[in-house]
C-alpha cells in the first residue's frame, strides 16, 4: 500500500521575517542533496520545524545552512562549524565572539595558505631548473646521435 504523499511546505513572501522554506527548495538553492541537509540535521546543526509531517526551514536555518556550506568549502570541520554557530546564540547575543573567532580562523588559514604558496613557488623554481638541465642534456644527446 502506498504511503500518502506529503504536501510541499508553503512558503511565504520573500520579504517576510517568518519566511519558511521546504527542504527541496533549500537543496536546489544551494545545489546540494536532500540527504546532505538531513545529515546536517542529524548532526544538530539545523533544526527545522515540522509542519504536517514535512520539514519547514526558517530564514535562520537557511542562513545557518549557508554558513555550514561556506565553512565546509574553506576546510572547516563540522565541530568547528558547530562551534561558530553556537557562538552566535539564539538571538545573536554572541555575534562579537563569533566574529573574533572567525577573524582568528581566517588569519590562521591565510598564514597557512601563504606558507603553502611560498613552498609551491620554491618547488616551481626548482622544477624549472631541473627541466632546464634535462632539456640541455636532451639537446646534447640529439647532437651526439646526429653527429
The 8 nearest C-alpha neighbors of each residue, nearest first, counted from 0:
[[1, 2, 3, 4, 5, 6, 52, 53],
 [2, 0, 3, 4, 5, 6, 52, 53],
 [1, 3, 4, 0, 5, 6, 52, 53],
 [4, 2, 1, 5, 6, 0, 52, 51],
 [5, 3, 2, 6, 1, 7, 52, 53],
 [6, 4, 7, 3, 53, 52, 51, 8],
 [5, 7, 8, 4, 53, 51, 9, 52],
 [8, 6, 9, 5, 21, 53, 23, 10],
 [7, 9, 21, 55, 6, 10, 53, 20],
 [10, 8, 7, 11, 19, 20, 21, 55],
 [9, 11, 19, 20, 8, 18, 12, 21],
 [10, 12, 18, 19, 13, 9, 15, 17],
 [11, 13, 14, 15, 18, 10, 19, 17],
 [14, 12, 15, 11, 18, 16, 10, 19],
 [15, 13, 12, 16, 18, 11, 17, 58],
 [14, 16, 18, 17, 13, 12, 11, 19],
 [15, 17, 18, 14, 58, 13, 57, 19],
 [18, 16, 15, 19, 57, 58, 11, 14],
 [17, 19, 11, 15, 16, 58, 57, 10],
 [20, 18, 57, 10, 56, 55, 11, 17],
 [21, 19, 56, 55, 10, 24, 57, 22],
 [20, 22, 24, 55, 8, 23, 56, 54],
 [21, 23, 25, 24, 26, 54, 20, 33],
 [24, 22, 26, 25, 21, 27, 33, 20],
 [23, 25, 21, 27, 22, 26, 28, 20],
 [26, 24, 28, 22, 27, 23, 29, 21],
 [25, 27, 31, 23, 29, 24, 28, 32],
 [26, 28, 30, 24, 25, 29, 23, 31],
 [29, 27, 25, 26, 30, 24, 31, 23],
 [28, 30, 26, 27, 31, 25, 65, 68],
 [31, 29, 27, 26, 28, 32, 25, 33],
 [32, 30, 26, 29, 35, 27, 33, 36],
 [31, 33, 34, 35, 26, 36, 30, 27],
 [34, 32, 36, 35, 26, 37, 22, 23],
 [33, 35, 37, 32, 36, 38, 31, 39],
 [36, 34, 38, 32, 33, 37, 39, 31],
 [35, 37, 39, 33, 38, 34, 40, 32],
 [36, 38, 40, 34, 39, 35, 41, 33],
 [37, 39, 35, 41, 40, 36, 34, 42],
 [40, 38, 42, 36, 44, 41, 37, 45],
 [39, 41, 45, 37, 43, 38, 42, 44],
 [42, 40, 38, 43, 39, 37, 44, 45],
 [41, 43, 39, 40, 44, 38, 45, 77],
 [44, 42, 40, 41, 45, 39, 46, 81],
 [43, 45, 39, 40, 42, 81, 46, 41],
 [46, 44, 40, 43, 39, 60, 47, 63],
 [47, 45, 40, 48, 43, 44, 60, 56],
 [48, 46, 56, 55, 54, 45, 49, 57],
 [47, 49, 55, 54, 56, 50, 46, 57],
 [50, 48, 54, 53, 52, 55, 47, 51],
 [49, 51, 53, 52, 54, 48, 55, 8],
 [52, 50, 53, 49, 5, 6, 8, 54],
 [51, 53, 50, 49, 54, 5, 6, 55],
 [54, 52, 50, 49, 51, 55, 8, 5],
 [53, 55, 49, 47, 48, 21, 50, 56],
 [56, 54, 48, 21, 47, 20, 19, 49],
 [55, 57, 47, 20, 19, 60, 21, 48],
 [58, 56, 19, 60, 59, 18, 61, 20],
 [57, 59, 61, 60, 18, 62, 19, 56],
 [58, 60, 62, 57, 61, 63, 56, 64],
 [61, 59, 63, 57, 58, 62, 56, 45],
 [60, 62, 58, 64, 59, 63, 57, 65],
 [61, 63, 65, 59, 64, 60, 58, 66],
 [62, 64, 60, 66, 65, 61, 67, 59],
 [65, 63, 67, 61, 62, 66, 60, 68],
 [64, 66, 62, 68, 63, 67, 69, 61],
 [67, 65, 63, 69, 64, 68, 70, 62],
 [68, 66, 64, 70, 65, 69, 63, 71],
 [67, 69, 71, 65, 70, 66, 72, 64],
 [70, 68, 72, 66, 71, 67, 65, 73],
 [69, 71, 67, 75, 68, 73, 72, 66],
 [70, 72, 68, 74, 75, 69, 73, 67],
 [73, 71, 69, 70, 74, 68, 75, 67],
 [74, 72, 70, 71, 75, 69, 108, 68],
 [75, 73, 71, 72, 70, 76, 69, 108],
 [76, 74, 71, 70, 73, 79, 80, 77],
 [75, 77, 79, 78, 80, 74, 71, 70],
 [76, 78, 80, 79, 81, 75, 71, 67],
 [77, 79, 81, 76, 80, 82, 75, 83],
 [80, 78, 82, 76, 81, 77, 75, 83],
 [79, 81, 77, 83, 82, 78, 84, 67],
 [80, 82, 78, 84, 79, 83, 77, 85],
 [83, 81, 79, 85, 80, 84, 78, 86],
 [84, 82, 80, 86, 85, 81, 97, 79],
 [83, 85, 81, 86, 82, 87, 80, 88],
 [86, 84, 82, 87, 83, 88, 81, 93],
 [87, 85, 93, 83, 97, 84, 88, 96],
 [86, 88, 93, 94, 91, 85, 84, 97],
 [89, 87, 91, 86, 93, 90, 85, 92],
 [88, 90, 91, 87, 92, 85, 93, 86],
 [91, 89, 92, 88, 87, 93, 94, 59],
 [92, 90, 87, 88, 94, 93, 89, 86],
 [91, 93, 90, 88, 94, 87, 89, 95],
 [94, 92, 87, 86, 96, 91, 88, 95],
 [93, 95, 87, 97, 91, 96, 92, 98],
 [96, 94, 98, 97, 93, 99, 92, 87],
 [97, 95, 99, 93, 98, 94, 100, 86],
 [96, 98, 94, 100, 86, 95, 99, 83],
 [97, 99, 101, 95, 96, 100, 102, 94],
 [100, 98, 96, 102, 97, 101, 95, 103],
 [99, 101, 97, 103, 98, 102, 104, 96],
 [102, 100, 104, 98, 103, 99, 105, 97],
 [101, 103, 105, 99, 104, 100, 98, 106],
 [104, 102, 106, 100, 101, 105, 107, 99],
 [103, 105, 101, 107, 102, 106, 100, 108],
 [104, 106, 108, 102, 107, 103, 101, 109],
 [107, 105, 103, 109, 104, 108, 102, 110],
 [106, 108, 104, 110, 105, 109, 111, 103],
 [109, 107, 105, 111, 110, 106, 112, 104],
 [108, 110, 112, 106, 111, 107, 113, 105],
 [111, 109, 113, 107, 108, 112, 106, 114],
 [110, 112, 108, 114, 109, 113, 107, 115],
 [113, 111, 115, 109, 114, 110, 116, 108],
 [112, 114, 116, 110, 115, 111, 109, 117],
 [115, 113, 111, 117, 112, 116, 110, 118],
 [116, 114, 112, 118, 113, 117, 119, 111],
 [115, 117, 113, 119, 114, 118, 112, 120],
 [118, 116, 120, 114, 119, 115, 121, 113],
 [119, 117, 115, 121, 116, 120, 122, 114],
 [120, 118, 122, 116, 121, 117, 123, 115],
 [119, 121, 123, 117, 122, 118, 116, 124],
 [122, 120, 118, 124, 119, 123, 117, 125],
 [121, 123, 119, 125, 124, 120, 126, 118],
 [124, 122, 120, 126, 121, 125, 127, 119],
 [123, 125, 127, 121, 122, 126, 120, 128],
 [126, 124, 122, 128, 127, 123, 121, 129],
 [125, 127, 129, 123, 128, 124, 130, 122],
 [126, 128, 130, 124, 125, 129, 123, 131],
 [129, 127, 131, 125, 126, 130, 132, 124],
 [130, 128, 126, 132, 131, 127, 133, 125],
 [131, 129, 133, 127, 128, 132, 126, 134],
 [130, 132, 128, 134, 129, 133, 127, 135],
 [133, 131, 129, 135, 130, 134, 128, 136],
 [132, 134, 136, 130, 135, 131, 137, 129],
 [133, 135, 137, 131, 136, 132, 138, 130],
 [136, 134, 138, 132, 133, 137, 139, 131],
 [137, 135, 133, 139, 134, 138, 140, 132],
 [136, 138, 134, 140, 135, 139, 133, 141],
 [139, 137, 141, 135, 140, 136, 134, 142],
 [140, 138, 136, 142, 137, 141, 135, 143],
 [141, 139, 143, 137, 142, 138, 136, 144],
 [142, 140, 138, 144, 143, 139, 145, 137],
 [141, 143, 139, 145, 140, 144, 146, 138],
 [144, 142, 146, 140, 141, 145, 139, 138],
 [145, 143, 141, 142, 146, 140, 139, 138],
 [146, 144, 142, 143, 141, 140, 139, 138],
 [145, 143, 144, 142, 141, 140, 139, 138]]
